[in-house]
């Protein structure tokens, strides 16, 4: 409503303290102050976050413009004024008081909170008369020099970026940040709202679905192709068993090597290459069994089948290993990449 804290019909903003912010710069300064002193401190407590970066708006400053002549008349210089300002803007701890079995932390907080307190600060005394800051300097609100800005649809905004700690689960941290923002929104001044711009939860969920879909379709397609080529369902199933075994070994290696599961690392799993060696050995085993059955004119016993399979595996193991080694060597140069290229393609290798 008009006159109450919040946005006004004329585009100005009234703070809960009753200040009217008319210009866009003043409103941007107020937003940045809320970000630095309300949002960021509360959001930093979220598990898994390393910090919160802020950009946009203006950093609020209490600016003191001294009158050198008045200072000189009092026998003071700029260094004396700076020392007085620092000495009158402190917050110190006063220990702990034990009361009723509870420890109460005691501190003395003499930090400046508003422009009025700063103007009324006593910086010196002359002949028993206190000298206030506003008698020797102009005290005003201002903004620090900024090195960046942020806007949305042409309107100035303040952007906060939650920085995740290395090694944390991005999906878990993003969900925790989203829940924390809902809590913080309830404590913000009227008409000041946190609006998520980029939520990694949607990206992570989409990535997981994409990887699961591609791996499932790839495995199914490989099994179908194996059945069509080998003409034997049991042989195709045996060759396809290499896929889950390889996935388990890959997951263990990625866990030990600290490689995260993402589109690049999991997308590099080529099921065609994975089952290549198994297909060669299985196909040779089928050929050996078929030839021996044709030679003997009867079905082979279990012992004879195992012997034929063992002989077929020994025949093809060396060329199969060398073939896989050549493929591995193709990816080896990727491990030497550095910078952005290294971070992108090393998981694939």
C-alpha positions as CSV (number, residue, x, y, z in Angstrom):
1,X,0.0,0.0,0.0
2,X,1.1,3.6,-0.6
3,X,3.2,4.9,2.4
4,X,3.9,1.4,3.7
5,X,7.3,-0.4,3.3
6,X,7.7,-1.8,-0.1
7,X,7.5,-0.6,-3.7
8,X,5.4,2.5,-4.3
9,X,3.1,3.4,-7.2
10,X,5.6,6.1,-8.3
11,X,8.5,3.6,-8.6
12,X,10.2,4.5,-5.3
13,X,10.8,2.1,-2.5
14,X,10.2,2.6,1.2
15,X,12.5,0.6,3.5
16,X,11.3,-1.0,6.8
17,X,13.2,1.8,8.5
18,X,11.1,4.4,6.7
19,X,13.7,5.7,4.2
20,X,12.4,6.4,0.7
21,X,14.7,5.3,-2.1
22,X,13.9,7.2,-5.3
23,X,16.8,6.7,-7.7
24,X,17.8,3.4,-9.3
25,X,21.2,3.7,-7.8
26,X,19.8,4.0,-4.2
27,X,17.6,1.0,-4.8
28,X,20.5,-1.0,-6.2
29,X,22.6,-0.1,-3.2
30,X,19.8,-1.3,-0.9
31,X,19.6,-4.6,-2.8
32,X,23.4,-5.1,-2.5
33,X,23.3,-4.4,1.2
34,X,20.6,-7.0,1.7
35,X,22.6,-9.5,-0.3
36,X,25.8,-8.8,1.6
37,X,24.4,-8.7,5.1
38,X,21.3,-10.9,5.0
39,X,21.4,-13.4,2.1
40,X,25.1,-14.2,1.9
41,X,25.7,-14.9,5.6
42,X,22.6,-17.1,5.9
43,X,23.3,-19.0,2.7
44,X,27.0,-19.7,3.6
45,X,25.8,-22.0,6.4
46,X,24.4,-24.4,3.8
47,X,26.4,-27.7,3.9
48,X,28.7,-28.2,0.9
49,X,29.1,-24.5,0.1
50,X,32.5,-22.8,0.0
51,X,31.1,-19.3,-0.1
52,X,28.8,-16.9,-1.9
53,X,30.0,-14.4,-4.6
54,X,28.0,-11.2,-5.2
55,X,27.9,-8.9,-8.2
56,X,25.7,-6.0,-9.2
57,X,24.3,-3.1,-7.3
58,X,26.5,-0.7,-5.3
59,X,28.4,-1.4,-2.1
60,X,27.1,1.0,0.5
61,X,29.7,3.4,2.1
62,X,29.7,6.0,4.8
63,X,31.9,8.7,3.3
64,X,33.7,11.3,5.3
65,X,34.9,14.4,3.4
66,X,37.2,16.2,5.9
67,X,37.7,20.0,6.0
68,X,41.5,20.2,6.3
69,X,41.4,23.8,7.6
70,X,39.1,23.0,10.5
71,X,41.2,20.0,11.3
72,X,44.4,22.2,11.3
73,X,42.6,24.7,13.6
74,X,42.2,21.9,16.1
75,X,45.8,20.7,15.7
76,X,44.7,17.5,13.9
77,X,45.7,16.0,10.6
78,X,44.2,13.3,8.3
79,X,46.0,10.5,10.2
80,X,44.6,11.7,13.5
81,X,41.1,11.7,12.0
82,X,41.5,8.2,10.5
83,X,42.8,6.9,13.9
84,X,39.8,8.4,15.7
85,X,37.4,6.8,13.2
86,X,39.0,3.4,13.6
87,X,39.0,3.6,17.4
88,X,35.3,4.5,17.5
89,X,34.2,1.7,15.2
90,X,35.1,-1.5,17.0
91,X,33.6,-4.8,18.2
92,X,35.4,-6.8,20.8
93,X,34.7,-9.9,22.8
94,X,34.4,-9.7,26.6
95,X,34.7,-13.3,27.5
96,X,32.1,-15.8,28.7
97,X,29.8,-15.5,31.7
98,X,28.8,-18.7,33.4
99,X,25.2,-18.4,34.6
100,X,23.1,-21.3,35.8
101,X,25.3,-23.8,34.1
102,X,25.1,-22.0,30.8
103,X,27.9,-20.1,29.1
104,X,26.9,-16.7,27.8
105,X,29.2,-15.0,25.3
106,X,29.7,-11.3,26.1
107,X,30.8,-8.8,23.5
108,X,31.0,-5.0,23.2
109,X,29.7,-3.9,19.8
110,X,30.5,-0.3,19.1
111,X,30.3,-0.5,15.3
112,X,28.7,2.4,13.4
113,X,25.2,1.4,12.1
114,X,23.9,4.5,10.4
115,X,24.9,7.9,9.2
116,X,23.6,9.7,12.3
117,X,25.8,7.7,14.6
118,X,28.8,8.4,12.4
119,X,28.1,12.2,12.3
120,X,27.7,12.4,16.1
121,X,31.0,10.5,16.7
122,X,33.4,12.4,19.1
123,X,36.8,12.4,17.6
124,X,38.6,14.7,20.1
125,X,38.1,17.1,23.0
126,X,39.4,20.6,23.3
127,X,39.2,22.3,26.7
128,X,36.6,19.8,27.9
129,X,34.5,20.4,24.8
130,X,33.8,17.3,22.6
131,X,34.5,17.7,18.9
132,X,32.0,15.9,16.7
133,X,32.9,14.5,13.3
134,X,30.3,16.6,11.5
135,X,31.9,19.7,12.8
136,X,35.1,19.0,10.9
137,X,33.9,17.0,7.9
138,X,31.0,16.3,5.6
139,X,29.4,13.0,6.4
140,X,27.3,11.4,3.7
141,X,26.1,8.1,2.2
142,X,27.8,6.9,-0.9
143,X,28.7,4.0,-3.1
144,X,32.0,2.2,-3.6
145,X,33.6,2.2,-7.1
146,X,32.2,-0.9,-8.7
147,X,33.8,-3.2,-11.3
148,X,30.8,-5.0,-12.6
149,X,27.0,-4.9,-12.8
150,X,24.1,-7.2,-13.4
151,X,20.7,-6.7,-15.1
152,X,17.6,-8.6,-16.0
153,X,15.4,-7.4,-18.8
154,X,17.1,-4.0,-18.7
155,X,16.6,-3.6,-14.9
156,X,19.5,-3.5,-12.5
157,X,19.6,-6.5,-10.2
158,X,22.0,-8.1,-7.7
159,X,23.3,-11.6,-8.5
160,X,24.6,-14.0,-5.9
161,X,26.4,-17.2,-6.9
162,X,26.6,-20.1,-4.5
163,X,30.1,-21.7,-4.8
164,X,30.2,-25.4,-4.1
165,X,33.2,-27.0,-2.4
166,X,35.3,-29.3,-4.5
167,X,34.3,-33.0,-4.2
168,X,30.7,-32.3,-3.0
169,X,27.7,-33.8,-4.7
170,X,26.3,-31.1,-6.9
171,X,22.8,-32.5,-6.8
172,X,22.6,-32.7,-3.0
173,X,24.1,-29.2,-2.6
174,X,21.8,-27.6,-5.2
175,X,18.8,-29.1,-3.4
176,X,20.0,-27.8,-0.1
177,X,20.6,-24.3,-1.5
178,X,17.1,-24.2,-3.0
179,X,15.5,-25.2,0.4
180,X,17.7,-22.6,2.2
181,X,16.7,-19.8,-0.3
182,X,13.0,-20.5,0.5
183,X,13.8,-19.9,4.2
184,X,15.8,-16.8,3.5
185,X,13.1,-15.3,1.3
186,X,10.7,-15.2,4.3
187,X,13.1,-13.0,6.2
188,X,13.8,-10.4,3.5
189,X,12.3,-6.9,3.5
190,X,8.9,-6.3,1.7
191,X,9.1,-6.7,-2.1
192,X,12.7,-7.9,-2.0
193,X,12.6,-11.4,-3.5
194,X,15.3,-14.0,-4.3
195,X,14.6,-15.4,-7.7
196,X,16.8,-18.4,-8.8
197,X,18.3,-17.8,-12.2
198,X,20.3,-20.9,-12.7
199,X,19.5,-24.1,-10.8
200,X,21.9,-26.9,-11.4
201,X,19.4,-29.5,-10.1
202,X,17.5,-29.5,-13.4
203,X,20.8,-29.9,-15.3
204,X,22.1,-32.7,-13.0
205,X,18.7,-34.6,-13.3
206,X,18.7,-34.2,-17.0
207,X,22.3,-35.4,-17.3
208,X,21.5,-38.5,-15.2
209,X,18.5,-39.3,-17.3
210,X,20.5,-38.8,-20.5
211,X,23.3,-41.1,-19.3
212,X,20.9,-43.8,-18.1
213,X,18.9,-43.7,-21.3
214,X,22.0,-43.8,-23.6
215,X,23.6,-46.6,-21.6
216,X,20.4,-48.7,-21.5
217,X,19.8,-48.2,-25.2
218,X,23.4,-48.9,-26.1
219,X,23.5,-52.1,-24.1
220,X,20.2,-53.3,-25.6
221,X,21.3,-52.6,-29.1
222,X,24.6,-54.4,-28.6
223,X,22.8,-57.5,-27.3
224,X,20.4,-57.5,-30.3
225,X,23.3,-57.1,-32.8
226,X,25.2,-59.9,-31.1
227,X,22.3,-62.2,-31.4
228,X,21.8,-61.4,-35.0
229,X,25.5,-61.9,-35.8
230,X,26.2,-65.0,-33.7
231,X,22.8,-66.6,-34.2
232,X,23.0,-68.1,-30.7
233,X,21.1,-66.5,-27.9
234,X,23.2,-68.1,-25.1
235,X,26.5,-67.0,-26.8
236,X,25.1,-63.5,-27.3
237,X,24.1,-63.4,-23.6
238,X,27.6,-64.5,-22.5
239,X,29.3,-61.8,-24.6
240,X,26.8,-59.2,-23.3
241,X,27.7,-60.1,-19.7
242,X,31.0,-58.2,-20.3
243,X,28.9,-55.0,-20.2
244,X,27.8,-55.0,-16.5
245,X,31.2,-56.4,-15.4
246,X,33.0,-53.6,-17.2
247,X,30.6,-51.0,-15.7
248,X,31.4,-52.3,-12.2
249,X,35.1,-52.2,-12.9
250,X,34.8,-48.7,-14.4
251,X,32.8,-47.4,-11.5
252,X,35.4,-48.8,-9.0
253,X,38.3,-47.2,-11.0
254,X,36.5,-43.8,-11.3
255,X,35.8,-43.9,-7.5
256,X,39.5,-44.6,-6.7
257,X,40.7,-42.1,-9.3
258,X,38.4,-39.3,-8.1
259,X,36.7,-39.1,-11.6
260,X,33.1,-37.9,-11.4
261,X,30.3,-39.5,-13.3
262,X,29.3,-37.1,-16.0
263,X,28.4,-37.0,-19.7
264,X,32.1,-37.0,-20.8
265,X,33.3,-39.8,-18.5
266,X,30.3,-42.1,-19.0
267,X,29.8,-41.1,-22.6
268,X,33.2,-42.5,-23.4
269,X,32.0,-46.0,-22.6
270,X,31.7,-47.5,-26.0
271,X,29.8,-50.8,-25.7
272,X,30.9,-51.8,-29.1
273,X,34.5,-51.7,-28.0
274,X,33.8,-53.2,-24.7
275,X,32.3,-56.4,-26.2
276,X,34.7,-56.5,-29.1
277,X,37.1,-58.9,-27.4
278,X,34.3,-61.0,-26.0
279,X,32.6,-61.3,-29.4
280,X,35.9,-62.5,-31.0
281,X,36.5,-65.2,-28.4
282,X,32.9,-66.3,-28.3
283,X,32.6,-66.5,-32.1
284,X,35.9,-68.5,-32.3
285,X,34.6,-70.8,-29.5
286,X,31.4,-71.5,-31.5
287,X,33.4,-72.2,-34.6
288,X,35.6,-74.7,-32.8
289,X,32.7,-76.5,-31.2
290,X,30.9,-76.7,-34.5
291,X,34.0,-78.0,-36.3
292,X,34.6,-80.7,-33.7
293,X,31.0,-81.8,-33.6
294,X,31.1,-82.1,-37.4
295,X,34.3,-84.0,-37.3
296,X,33.1,-86.5,-34.6
297,X,29.6,-86.7,-36.0
298,X,28.0,-86.3,-32.6
299,X,27.2,-83.8,-29.8
300,X,30.2,-83.0,-27.6
301,X,30.3,-83.8,-23.9
302,X,30.6,-81.1,-21.3
303,X,34.3,-81.8,-20.9
304,X,34.9,-81.7,-24.7
305,X,33.0,-78.4,-25.0
306,X,35.1,-76.8,-22.2
307,X,38.2,-78.0,-23.8
308,X,37.2,-76.5,-27.2
309,X,36.3,-73.2,-25.5
310,X,39.6,-73.1,-23.7
311,X,41.6,-73.8,-26.9
312,X,39.6,-71.1,-28.8
313,X,40.2,-68.6,-26.0
314,X,44.0,-69.3,-26.0
315,X,44.1,-68.8,-29.8
316,X,42.4,-65.4,-29.8
317,X,43.6,-63.9,-26.5
318,X,46.9,-62.4,-27.8
319,X,45.4,-60.7,-30.9
320,X,42.4,-59.5,-28.8
321,X,44.7,-58.0,-26.1
322,X,46.9,-56.3,-28.7
323,X,43.8,-54.9,-30.4
324,X,42.4,-53.5,-27.2
325,X,45.9,-52.1,-26.3
326,X,45.9,-50.2,-29.7
327,X,42.6,-48.6,-28.9
328,X,43.8,-47.6,-25.4
329,X,46.9,-46.0,-26.9
330,X,44.6,-43.9,-29.1
331,X,43.1,-42.2,-26.0
332,X,46.4,-41.9,-24.1
333,X,47.4,-38.5,-25.6
334,X,44.2,-37.0,-24.1
335,X,45.7,-37.5,-20.6
336,X,48.5,-35.0,-21.5
337,X,46.0,-32.2,-22.1
338,X,46.0,-29.2,-19.7
339,X,43.8,-26.3,-18.9
340,X,40.1,-26.3,-20.0
341,X,40.9,-29.0,-22.6
342,X,42.4,-31.3,-20.0
343,X,39.4,-30.9,-17.6
344,X,37.0,-31.6,-20.5
345,X,38.6,-34.6,-22.2
346,X,40.7,-36.2,-19.4
347,X,37.5,-37.9,-17.9
348,X,36.9,-39.4,-21.4
349,X,40.4,-40.8,-21.6
